[in-house]
Each structure stands twice: as C-alpha cells, then as structure tokens.
C-alpha cells in the first residue's frame, strides 16, 4: 500500500501531465532582430538519457519572433531552429547554449529566448572532367563521393549537393564564421585532388581552413579523376 507521500507525488505528476506547462519562447538573431515565420522544434535533451517514444513539439514564430506551446512532460528540452536564407546557424546542429531549456514539474509557464548565431555559406565545387559522377548517367556502383566538414570539436557535418553540371558538382553548407574547420572530400573508386592538383590522402582526405565571415564570396575547389 502506498504511503501518503507517494500518493501526493503521484497526484502532482498526474496534474502536470493533465495541465502541462506553457513554453513561451522567442527567437532572435545575434543583432537582436526577431526571426519571424521560423518553424522551431522542441524535443527532449539527451542529458536526460534516451527517452522511449519521445514527443517532438513544433511551432512557428510570429512577427516578433515569439511562439507558445504546451509541453506535457517535465525535463530538459532543446529548441531547434535555423534560417538558412538569412545565414543563421541551426541551434541544435552547432553548439548553442541558448537553445537549452529546463521545465520543472512545478512550473506552469517558462520563458526562453533563443539567439541564432550568424553563419556563412561555405561553397565547395568538385570538378569532374572525366564525368565520373555525371548527372546524365548513373555513376558506377564502385564510385562514390561524400563532401562535408569537420569541426574543431570533432563533429562531422555533411554538405548538401545544390547543383550538378556535366563536369562539376556544387555543394554548400552553412558554417560558423571565423572557425577552424576541415573540409572532407572523400572519394571511393576515384582520386580526389585539391585546388593545386595534389592528391588527398585517402586515409585523411581533409583540407584545413579557417572560415571567413564572407565565405559565400569564394568557392573552395577540388577535382575527382580516375584512380
């Protein structure tokens, strides 16, 4: 038989599940400008360990960058959002302490401001003079190419293929400004060359860079050739 203390705790927990807590959030840029029309997702943080059947809450910011949503279970949460067209970094993919929020069982309203950090678009062009990866034909099964960057913390971020020409592939990825990164262009069944036509080491196919504040003004170039 449960003691009175256990019964009160159980009733308190059930009350939270029934009523929940209102998370009133606001998303702004580093310059303090509201980010409107942004879809944000709120999910349990891994600091609580793996959660069975986790619920992901979603909301859209208004003209003032604000949003409001009911959270049904107490715990640590992370607020994710990115504005690629404005070159604002994803608050979950890249380190951002302002994206974390704690909701306790005794809270009915929690206010949180998330500041999206400014990024810069890294453009990577891989020339393909032999048309090994030609869009007009399906690449052989023994040929593959992956492009991305490694952060100084050792985390890998894949780049997106944004366009493909008969003899070139163009990739882009939003990265932090003034950061030490390693561009990774890995080829399977082909050889990868840097912009000086030097072959990259297949065991360490990285090119160290320090991202500028205006990376989109230039293109980092590589080339793939037959082995």
DRENPA-3360 file (N, C-alpha, C; in nm, 2 decimals, always signed):
BEGIN
1 = XXXXXXXX = +0.09/-0.12/+0.00/+0.00/+0.00/+0.00/+0.09/+0.12/+0.00 ~ +0.05/+0.22/-0.08/+0.13/+0.34/-0.09/+0.11/+0.43/+0.03 ~ +0.22/+0.50/+0.07/+0.21/+0.59/+0.18/+0.15/+0.72/+0.13 ~ +0.12/+0.82/+0.22/+0.06/+0.94/+0.18/+0.15/+1.03/+0.09 ~ +0.28/+1.02/+0.12/+0.38/+1.10/+0.04/+0.38/+1.05/-0.10 ~ +0.38/+0.92/-0.12/+0.38/+0.87/-0.26/+0.25/+0.91/-0.33 ~ +0.14/+0.90/-0.26/+0.01/+0.94/-0.32/+0.01/+1.09/-0.37 ~ +0.06/+1.17/-0.29/+0.07/+1.32/-0.32/+0.16/+1.34/-0.44;
9 = XXXXXXXX = +0.27/+1.27/-0.45/+0.37/+1.28/-0.56/+0.30/+1.24/-0.69 ~ +0.22/+1.12/-0.68/+0.16/+1.07/-0.80/+0.05/+1.17/-0.85 ~ -0.03/+1.22/-0.75/-0.13/+1.32/-0.79/-0.06/+1.44/-0.86 ~ +0.05/+1.49/-0.80/+0.12/+1.60/-0.86/+0.17/+1.58/-1.00 ~ +0.22/+1.46/-1.02/+0.27/+1.42/-1.15/+0.16/+1.41/-1.25 ~ +0.04/+1.36/-1.21/-0.07/+1.35/-1.30/-0.13/+1.48/-1.33 ~ -0.12/+1.57/-1.23/-0.17/+1.71/-1.26/-0.08/+1.78/-1.37 ~ +0.05/+1.75/-1.36/+0.14/+1.81/-1.46/+0.10/+1.76/-1.60;
17 = XXXXXXXX = +0.08/+1.63/-1.61/+0.05/+1.57/-1.74/-0.08/+1.62/-1.80 ~ -0.17/+1.65/-1.70/-0.30/+1.70/-1.75/-0.29/+1.84/-1.79 ~ -0.23/+1.93/-1.71/-0.22/+2.07/-1.74/-0.10/+2.11/-1.82 ~ +0.01/+2.04/-1.80/+0.13/+2.08/-1.87/+0.19/+2.21/-1.83 ~ +0.29/+2.25/-1.91/+0.35/+2.38/-1.89/+0.35/+2.46/-2.02 ~ +0.34/+2.59/-2.02/+0.34/+2.67/-2.14/+0.48/+2.72/-2.16 ~ +0.54/+2.68/-2.27/+0.67/+2.74/-2.30/+0.65/+2.86/-2.39 ~ +0.69/+2.97/-2.34/+0.68/+3.10/-2.42/+0.82/+3.13/-2.47;
25 = XXXXXXXX = +0.84/+3.11/-2.60/+0.98/+3.13/-2.65/+0.99/+3.25/-2.75 ~ +1.11/+3.29/-2.77/+1.13/+3.40/-2.87/+1.27/+3.37/-2.93 ~ +1.27/+3.38/-3.07/+1.39/+3.35/-3.14/+1.44/+3.49/-3.21 ~ +1.57/+3.52/-3.18/+1.62/+3.64/-3.23/+1.76/+3.61/-3.30 ~ +1.81/+3.70/-3.37/+1.94/+3.69/-3.43/+2.04/+3.75/-3.33 ~ +2.17/+3.74/-3.36/+2.28/+3.79/-3.28/+2.26/+3.94/-3.26 ~ +2.20/+4.01/-3.36/+2.18/+4.15/-3.36/+2.06/+4.19/-3.29 ~ +1.98/+4.09/-3.24/+1.86/+4.12/-3.16/+1.74/+4.13/-3.24;
33 = XXXXXXXX = +1.75/+4.10/-3.37/+1.63/+4.11/-3.46/+1.54/+3.99/-3.45 ~ +1.41/+4.00/-3.44/+1.32/+3.89/-3.43/+1.33/+3.81/-3.56 ~ +1.33/+3.67/-3.55/+1.32/+3.59/-3.66/+1.18/+3.54/-3.68 ~ +1.11/+3.59/-3.77/+0.97/+3.55/-3.79/+0.95/+3.44/-3.89 ~ +0.83/+3.37/-3.88/+0.80/+3.27/-3.97/+0.89/+3.15/-3.97 ~ +0.96/+3.13/-3.86/+1.05/+3.02/-3.84/+0.98/+2.90/-3.77 ~ +1.00/+2.78/-3.83/+0.95/+2.66/-3.77/+1.05/+2.61/-3.67 ~ +1.01/+2.60/-3.54/+1.10/+2.55/-3.44/+1.05/+2.42/-3.39;
41 = XXXXXXXX = +1.14/+2.33/-3.35/+1.11/+2.20/-3.29/+1.16/+2.20/-3.15 ~ +1.09/+2.14/-3.06/+1.13/+2.13/-2.92/+1.12/+1.98/-2.88 ~ +1.24/+1.93/-2.85/+1.24/+1.78/-2.81/+1.33/+1.76/-2.69 ~ +1.31/+1.65/-2.63/+1.39/+1.61/-2.51/+1.54/+1.61/-2.53 ~ +1.61/+1.67/-2.44/+1.76/+1.67/-2.45/+1.81/+1.54/-2.41 ~ +1.93/+1.50/-2.47/+1.99/+1.37/-2.44/+2.05/+1.37/-2.30 ~ +2.05/+1.49/-2.23/+2.10/+1.49/-2.10/+2.02/+1.41/-2.00 ~ +1.89/+1.39/-2.04/+1.80/+1.30/-1.96/+1.82/+1.15/-2.00;
49 = XXXXXXXX = +1.91/+1.12/-2.09/+1.92/+0.99/-2.14/+1.82/+0.96/-2.25 ~ +1.82/+0.84/-2.31/+1.73/+0.81/-2.41/+1.59/+0.80/-2.36 ~ +1.49/+0.86/-2.43/+1.35/+0.86/-2.38/+1.27/+0.77/-2.48 ~ +1.19/+0.68/-2.43/+1.11/+0.60/-2.52/+1.00/+0.68/-2.58 ~ +0.98/+0.66/-2.71/+0.87/+0.73/-2.78/+0.87/+0.88/-2.75 ~ +0.98/+0.95/-2.77/+0.99/+1.09/-2.74/+0.89/+1.18/-2.83 ~ +0.83/+1.28/-2.77/+0.74/+1.37/-2.84/+0.82/+1.49/-2.89 ~ +0.80/+1.52/-3.02/+0.86/+1.64/-3.07/+0.75/+1.75/-3.09;
57 = XXXXXXXX = +0.77/+1.86/-3.02/+0.67/+1.97/-3.04/+0.72/+2.07/-3.15 ~ +0.63/+2.12/-3.22/+0.66/+2.22/-3.32/+0.57/+2.34/-3.32 ~ +0.63/+2.45/-3.35/+0.56/+2.58/-3.35/+0.63/+2.67/-3.45 ~ +0.55/+2.78/-3.49/+0.60/+2.88/-3.59/+0.61/+3.01/-3.52 ~ +0.72/+3.08/-3.54/+0.74/+3.21/-3.47/+0.65/+3.32/-3.54 ~ +0.61/+3.42/-3.46/+0.53/+3.53/-3.52/+0.62/+3.64/-3.56 ~ +0.56/+3.76/-3.59/+0.64/+3.87/-3.64/+0.74/+3.92/-3.54 ~ +0.71/+3.89/-3.41/+0.80/+3.93/-3.31/+0.90/+3.82/-3.27;
65 = XXXXXXXX = +0.90/+3.71/-3.35/+0.99/+3.60/-3.32/+0.94/+3.51/-3.21 ~ +0.82/+3.54/-3.16/+0.77/+3.46/-3.05/+0.69/+3.34/-3.09 ~ +0.68/+3.24/-2.99/+0.60/+3.12/-3.01/+0.55/+3.08/-2.87 ~ +0.44/+3.00/-2.87/+0.39/+2.95/-2.74/+0.34/+2.81/-2.77 ~ +0.38/+2.72/-2.68/+0.34/+2.58/-2.70/+0.33/+2.51/-2.56 ~ +0.23/+2.41/-2.55/+0.22/+2.34/-2.43/+0.31/+2.22/-2.42 ~ +0.39/+2.20/-2.32/+0.48/+2.09/-2.30/+0.42/+2.00/-2.19 ~ +0.40/+1.87/-2.23/+0.33/+1.78/-2.14/+0.41/+1.71/-2.03;
73 = XXXXXXXX = +0.54/+1.71/-2.05/+0.62/+1.63/-1.95/+0.74/+1.71/-1.91 ~ +0.77/+1.72/-1.78/+0.89/+1.80/-1.73/+1.02/+1.73/-1.78 ~ +1.12/+1.81/-1.78/+1.25/+1.76/-1.82/+1.33/+1.87/-1.89 ~ +1.45/+1.82/-1.94/+1.54/+1.91/-2.02/+1.50/+1.90/-2.17 ~ +1.49/+2.02/-2.23/+1.45/+2.03/-2.37/+1.55/+2.11/-2.45 ~ +1.55/+2.09/-2.58/+1.63/+2.17/-2.67/+1.55/+2.22/-2.78 ~ +1.56/+2.35/-2.81/+1.48/+2.42/-2.91/+1.57/+2.43/-3.03 ~ +1.52/+2.38/-3.14/+1.59/+2.37/-3.27/+1.53/+2.46/-3.37;
81 = XXXXXXXX = +1.61/+2.54/-3.44/+1.57/+2.62/-3.55/+1.68/+2.68/-3.63 ~ +1.66/+2.70/-3.76/+1.76/+2.75/-3.85/+1.70/+2.84/-3.95 ~ +1.76/+2.94/-4.00/+1.71/+3.03/-4.10/+1.82/+3.03/-4.21 ~ +1.82/+2.94/-4.30/+1.93/+2.93/-4.40/+1.94/+3.05/-4.49 ~ +1.82/+3.10/-4.53/+1.82/+3.21/-4.62/+1.88/+3.34/-4.56 ~ +1.88/+3.34/-4.42/+1.94/+3.46/-4.35/+2.07/+3.42/-4.30 ~ +2.12/+3.30/-4.33/+2.25/+3.25/-4.29/+2.26/+3.25/-4.13 ~ +2.16/+3.20/-4.07/+2.16/+3.18/-3.92/+2.17/+3.03/-3.89;
89 = XXXXXXXX = +2.27/+3.00/-3.81/+2.30/+2.86/-3.78/+2.20/+2.78/-3.71 ~ +2.18/+2.66/-3.74/+2.09/+2.57/-3.67/+2.13/+2.56/-3.52 ~ +2.04/+2.59/-3.43/+2.07/+2.60/-3.29/+2.09/+2.46/-3.23 ~ +2.07/+2.36/-3.30/+2.09/+2.22/-3.25/+2.21/+2.15/-3.31 ~ +2.23/+2.18/-3.44/+2.34/+2.11/-3.50/+2.48/+2.17/-3.46 ~ +2.48/+2.30/-3.44/+2.60/+2.37/-3.39/+2.58/+2.41/-3.25 ~ +2.69/+2.41/-3.17/+2.68/+2.44/-3.02/+2.61/+2.58/-3.00 ~ +2.51/+2.57/-2.92/+2.43/+2.70/-2.89/+2.37/+2.68/-2.75;
97 = XXXXXXXX = +2.43/+2.74/-2.65/+2.38/+2.72/-2.51/+2.24/+2.78/-2.49 ~ +2.20/+2.88/-2.57/+2.07/+2.94/-2.55/+1.96/+2.85/-2.60 ~ +1.98/+2.74/-2.66/+1.88/+2.65/-2.71/+1.83/+2.56/-2.61 ~ +1.89/+2.55/-2.49/+1.86/+2.45/-2.39/+1.76/+2.52/-2.29 ~ +1.66/+2.44/-2.25/+1.56/+2.49/-2.15/+1.52/+2.38/-2.06 ~ +1.50/+2.41/-1.93/+1.46/+2.32/-1.83/+1.32/+2.35/-1.79 ~ +1.23/+2.24/-1.79/+1.09/+2.26/-1.74/+1.07/+2.17/-1.62 ~ +1.05/+2.23/-1.51/+1.02/+2.15/-1.39/+0.87/+2.12/-1.37;
105 = XXXXXXXX = +0.85/+2.02/-1.28/+0.71/+1.98/-1.26/+0.62/+2.08/-1.20 ~ +0.68/+2.18/-1.12/+0.61/+2.28/-1.05/+0.59/+2.41/-1.13 ~ +0.63/+2.41/-1.26/+0.62/+2.53/-1.34/+0.50/+2.52/-1.43 ~ +0.43/+2.63/-1.45/+0.32/+2.64/-1.54/+0.35/+2.73/-1.66 ~ +0.45/+2.81/-1.65/+0.49/+2.89/-1.76/+0.65/+2.91/-1.75 ~ +0.71/+2.89/-1.87/+0.85/+2.90/-1.88/+0.88/+3.00/-2.00 ~ +0.97/+3.09/-1.98/+1.00/+3.19/-2.09/+1.15/+3.16/-2.13 ~ +1.17/+3.16/-2.26/+1.31/+3.13/-2.31/+1.33/+3.21/-2.44;
113 = XXXXXXXX = +1.45/+3.27/-2.44/+1.49/+3.34/-2.57/+1.61/+3.26/-2.63 ~ +1.59/+3.23/-2.76/+1.70/+3.16/-2.83/+1.76/+3.25/-2.93 ~ +1.89/+3.26/-2.92/+1.97/+3.35/-3.01/+2.04/+3.27/-3.12 ~ +2.00/+3.29/-3.24/+2.06/+3.21/-3.35/+2.19/+3.29/-3.39 ~ +2.30/+3.21/-3.40/+2.43/+3.27/-3.44/+2.44/+3.29/-3.59 ~ +2.51/+3.39/-3.63/+2.53/+3.42/-3.77/+2.63/+3.32/-3.82 ~ +2.60/+3.27/-3.94/+2.70/+3.18/-4.01/+2.74/+3.24/-4.14 ~ +2.81/+3.16/-4.22/+2.85/+3.19/-4.35/+2.84/+3.07/-4.44;
121 = XXXXXXXX = +2.80/+3.08/-4.57/+2.78/+2.97/-4.66/+2.91/+2.93/-4.72 ~ +2.96/+2.81/-4.69/+3.08/+2.75/-4.75/+3.04/+2.68/-4.88 ~ +3.10/+2.73/-4.99/+3.07/+2.67/-5.12/+3.19/+2.59/-5.16 ~ +3.16/+2.46/-5.20/+3.26/+2.37/-5.24/+3.22/+2.32/-5.38 ~ +3.32/+2.33/-5.47/+3.30/+2.28/-5.61/+3.39/+2.17/-5.64 ~ +3.34/+2.06/-5.69/+3.42/+1.94/-5.72/+3.41/+1.92/-5.87 ~ +3.52/+1.96/-5.94/+3.53/+1.94/-6.08/+3.54/+1.79/-6.12 ~ +3.47/+1.76/-6.23/+3.47/+1.62/-6.27/+3.49/+1.61/-6.42;
129 = XXXXXXXX = +3.62/+1.64/-6.46/+3.65/+1.64/-6.61/+3.62/+1.51/-6.68 ~ +3.63/+1.40/-6.61/+3.61/+1.27/-6.68/+3.46/+1.22/-6.66 ~ +3.38/+1.31/-6.61/+3.24/+1.28/-6.59/+3.21/+1.15/-6.52 ~ +3.29/+1.13/-6.41/+3.28/+1.01/-6.33/+3.14/+1.01/-6.25 ~ +3.10/+1.13/-6.22/+2.97/+1.14/-6.14/+2.87/+1.22/-6.23 ~ +2.87/+1.20/-6.36/+2.78/+1.28/-6.45/+2.64/+1.25/-6.42 ~ +2.56/+1.37/-6.42/+2.42/+1.36/-6.39/+2.34/+1.29/-6.50 ~ +2.40/+1.29/-6.63/+2.33/+1.23/-6.74/+2.34/+1.07/-6.74;
137 = XXXXXXXX = +2.42/+1.02/-6.65/+2.43/+0.88/-6.64/+2.45/+0.83/-6.50 ~ +2.41/+0.72/-6.47/+2.41/+0.67/-6.33/+2.56/+0.63/-6.30 ~ +2.62/+0.69/-6.19/+2.76/+0.65/-6.16/+2.77/+0.50/-6.13 ~ +2.89/+0.44/-6.17/+2.91/+0.30/-6.14/+2.89/+0.27/-5.99 ~ +2.86/+0.15/-5.96/+2.83/+0.11/-5.82/+2.96/+0.12/-5.73 ~ +3.08/+0.12/-5.80/+3.20/+0.12/-5.73/+3.26/+0.26/-5.72 ~ +3.18/+0.36/-5.75/+3.22/+0.50/-5.74/+3.13/+0.58/-5.65 ~ +3.19/+0.65/-5.55/+3.10/+0.73/-5.46/+3.18/+0.85/-5.41;
145 = XXXXXXXX = +3.11/+0.96/-5.38/+3.17/+1.08/-5.33/+3.09/+1.14/-5.22 ~ +3.16/+1.18/-5.11/+3.09/+1.25/-5.00/+3.17/+1.37/-4.97 ~ +3.09/+1.48/-4.93/+3.15/+1.61/-4.91/+3.09/+1.66/-4.78 ~ +3.18/+1.72/-4.69/+3.13/+1.77/-4.56/+3.24/+1.84/-4.49 ~ +3.22/+1.88/-4.37/+3.32/+1.95/-4.29/+3.33/+1.89/-4.15 ~ +3.45/+1.89/-4.09/+3.47/+1.85/-3.95/+3.49/+1.98/-3.87 ~ +3.43/+1.99/-3.76/+3.45/+2.10/-3.67/+3.57/+2.07/-3.58 ~ +3.62/+2.17/-3.51/+3.74/+2.16/-3.42/+3.71/+2.06/-3.31;
153 = XXXXXXXX = +3.58/+2.05/-3.28/+3.53/+1.96/-3.17/+3.52/+1.81/-3.22 ~ +3.55/+1.79/-3.35/+3.55/+1.65/-3.40/+3.41/+1.60/-3.44 ~ +3.32/+1.69/-3.48/+3.19/+1.66/-3.52/+3.18/+1.68/-3.67 ~ +3.12/+1.58/-3.74/+3.11/+1.59/-3.89/+2.97/+1.64/-3.93 ~ +2.98/+1.73/-4.03/+2.86/+1.79/-4.09/+2.86/+1.77/-4.24 ~ +2.76/+1.70/-4.29/+2.76/+1.67/-4.44/+2.71/+1.80/-4.51 ~ +2.77/+1.82/-4.63/+2.73/+1.93/-4.71/+2.62/+1.89/-4.81 ~ +2.54/+1.98/-4.86/+2.43/+1.95/-4.95/+2.47/+1.97/-5.09;
161 = XXXXXXXX = +2.44/+1.88/-5.18/+2.46/+1.90/-5.32/+2.35/+1.99/-5.37 ~ +2.39/+2.11/-5.42/+2.29/+2.21/-5.46/+2.27/+2.22/-5.61 ~ +2.37/+2.17/-5.68/+2.35/+2.17/-5.83/+2.46/+2.08/-5.89 ~ +2.43/+2.03/-6.01/+2.52/+1.94/-6.07/+2.53/+1.97/-6.22 ~ +2.65/+1.99/-6.27/+2.68/+2.02/-6.41/+2.74/+1.89/-6.48 ~ +2.75/+1.89/-6.61/+2.81/+1.78/-6.68/+2.94/+1.74/-6.63 ~ +3.02/+1.84/-6.58/+3.16/+1.82/-6.54/+3.19/+1.88/-6.40 ~ +3.09/+1.89/-6.32/+3.12/+1.95/-6.19/+3.00/+1.93/-6.10;
169 = XXXXXXXX = +3.03/+1.92/-5.96/+2.92/+1.92/-5.86/+2.94/+2.03/-5.77 ~ +2.84/+2.10/-5.73/+2.85/+2.21/-5.64/+2.77/+2.18/-5.50 ~ +2.85/+2.20/-5.39/+2.80/+2.17/-5.26/+2.80/+2.30/-5.18 ~ +2.71/+2.30/-5.08/+2.70/+2.42/-4.99/+2.67/+2.37/-4.85 ~ +2.72/+2.44/-4.75/+2.69/+2.41/-4.61/+2.71/+2.54/-4.53 ~ +2.62/+2.57/-4.44/+2.63/+2.68/-4.35/+2.71/+2.65/-4.23 ~ +2.82/+2.73/-4.21/+2.92/+2.70/-4.11/+2.94/+2.83/-4.02 ~ +2.99/+2.82/-3.90/+3.02/+2.94/-3.82/+3.13/+3.02/-3.89;
177 = XXXXXXXX = +3.12/+3.15/-3.86/+3.22/+3.25/-3.91/+3.35/+3.23/-3.82 ~ +3.46/+3.26/-3.89/+3.59/+3.26/-3.82/+3.61/+3.14/-3.74 ~ +3.59/+3.02/-3.80/+3.61/+2.89/-3.73/+3.71/+2.81/-3.80 ~ +3.78/+2.73/-3.72/+3.88/+2.63/-3.77/+3.80/+2.50/-3.81 ~ +3.80/+2.47/-3.94/+3.73/+2.36/-3.99/+3.82/+2.27/-4.08 ~ +3.77/+2.15/-4.11/+3.84/+2.07/-4.21/+3.74/+2.02/-4.31 ~ +3.76/+2.06/-4.44/+3.68/+2.02/-4.55/+3.72/+1.87/-4.58 ~ +3.62/+1.79/-4.58/+3.64/+1.64/-4.61/+3.58/+1.61/-4.74;
185 = XXXXXXXX = +3.66/+1.58/-4.84/+3.61/+1.53/-4.97/+3.66/+1.39/-4.99 ~ +3.57/+1.29/-4.97/+3.61/+1.15/-4.98/+3.56/+1.08/-5.10 ~ +3.65/+1.02/-5.17/+3.61/+0.95/-5.29/+3.63/+0.80/-5.28 ~ +3.54/+0.73/-5.33/+3.55/+0.58/-5.33/+3.55/+0.54/-5.48 ~ +3.66/+0.47/-5.52/+3.67/+0.43/-5.66/+3.72/+0.55/-5.75 ~ +3.77/+0.66/-5.69/+3.82/+0.77/-5.77/+3.92/+0.84/-5.68 ~ +4.00/+0.93/-5.75/+4.11/+1.00/-5.68/+4.06/+1.15/-5.66 ~ +4.08/+1.20/-5.54/+4.04/+1.34/-5.51/+4.17/+1.43/-5.51;
193 = XXXXXXXX = +4.16/+1.54/-5.58/+4.27/+1.64/-5.59/+4.23/+1.77/-5.53 ~ +4.32/+1.84/-5.46/+4.29/+1.98/-5.41/+4.31/+2.08/-5.52 ~ +4.30/+2.21/-5.49/+4.30/+2.31/-5.59/+4.44/+2.33/-5.65 ~ +4.54/+2.26/-5.60/+4.67/+2.27/-5.65/+4.71/+2.14/-5.72 ~ +4.60/+2.06/-5.75/+4.62/+1.93/-5.82/+4.70/+1.83/-5.74 ~ +4.71/+1.85/-5.61/+4.77/+1.75/-5.52/+4.67/+1.65/-5.47 ~ +4.71/+1.52/-5.48/+4.61/+1.42/-5.44/+4.59/+1.42/-5.28 ~ +4.47/+1.41/-5.24/+4.44/+1.40/-5.10/+4.47/+1.26/-5.05;
201 = XXXXXXXX = +4.52/+1.25/-4.93/+4.54/+1.12/-4.87/+4.41/+1.05/-4.84 ~ +4.39/+0.93/-4.90/+4.26/+0.86/-4.88/+4.23/+0.83/-4.74 ~ +4.33/+0.81/-4.65/+4.31/+0.79/-4.51/+4.28/+0.91/-4.43 ~ +4.31/+1.03/-4.49/+4.29/+1.15/-4.42/+4.25/+1.26/-4.53 ~ +4.14/+1.25/-4.59/+4.10/+1.33/-4.70/+4.05/+1.47/-4.66 ~ +4.13/+1.54/-4.58/+4.08/+1.67/-4.53/+4.17/+1.78/-4.57 ~ +4.11/+1.90/-4.58/+4.17/+2.02/-4.61/+4.14/+2.12/-4.50 ~ +4.24/+2.16/-4.43/+4.22/+2.26/-4.31/+4.20/+2.40/-4.36;
209 = XXXXXXXX = +4.09/+2.46/-4.31/+4.06/+2.60/-4.34/+4.02/+2.68/-4.22 ~ +4.03/+2.81/-4.23/+3.97/+2.90/-4.13/+3.86/+2.98/-4.20 ~ +3.74/+2.95/-4.16/+3.62/+3.01/-4.24/+3.63/+3.16/-4.22 ~ +3.60/+3.23/-4.33/+3.60/+3.38/-4.33/+3.45/+3.42/-4.30 ~ +3.43/+3.55/-4.28/+3.30/+3.60/-4.25/+3.21/+3.61/-4.38 ~ +3.28/+3.60/-4.49/+3.21/+3.61/-4.62/+3.25/+3.50/-4.71 ~ +3.24/+3.37/-4.66/+3.28/+3.26/-4.74/+3.20/+3.25/-4.87 ~ +3.08/+3.29/-4.88/+3.00/+3.28/-5.00/+3.05/+3.36/-5.12;
217 = XXXXXXXX = +3.15/+3.45/-5.09/+3.21/+3.52/-5.20/+3.32/+3.45/-5.27 ~ +3.35/+3.33/-5.22/+3.45/+3.25/-5.29/+3.41/+3.10/-5.30 ~ +3.48/+3.02/-5.37/+3.45/+2.88/-5.39/+3.57/+2.80/-5.36 ~ +3.56/+2.70/-5.27/+3.67/+2.61/-5.24/+3.66/+2.50/-5.35 ~ +3.77/+2.47/-5.42/+3.77/+2.38/-5.54/+3.85/+2.26/-5.51 ~ +3.79/+2.15/-5.56/+3.85/+2.02/-5.57/+3.83/+1.95/-5.70 ~ +3.89/+1.84/-5.72/+3.87/+1.77/-5.85/+3.87/+1.62/-5.83 ~ +3.79/+1.54/-5.90/+3.80/+1.40/-5.90/+3.84/+1.35/-6.04;
225 = XXX = +3.93/+1.25/-6.03/+3.98/+1.19/-6.15/+3.99/+1.04/-6.13 ~ +4.00/+0.96/-6.24/+4.01/+0.81/-6.22/+4.13/+0.77/-6.14 ~ +4.12/+0.66/-6.07/+4.23/+0.61/-5.99/+4.34/+0.56/-6.09;
% end
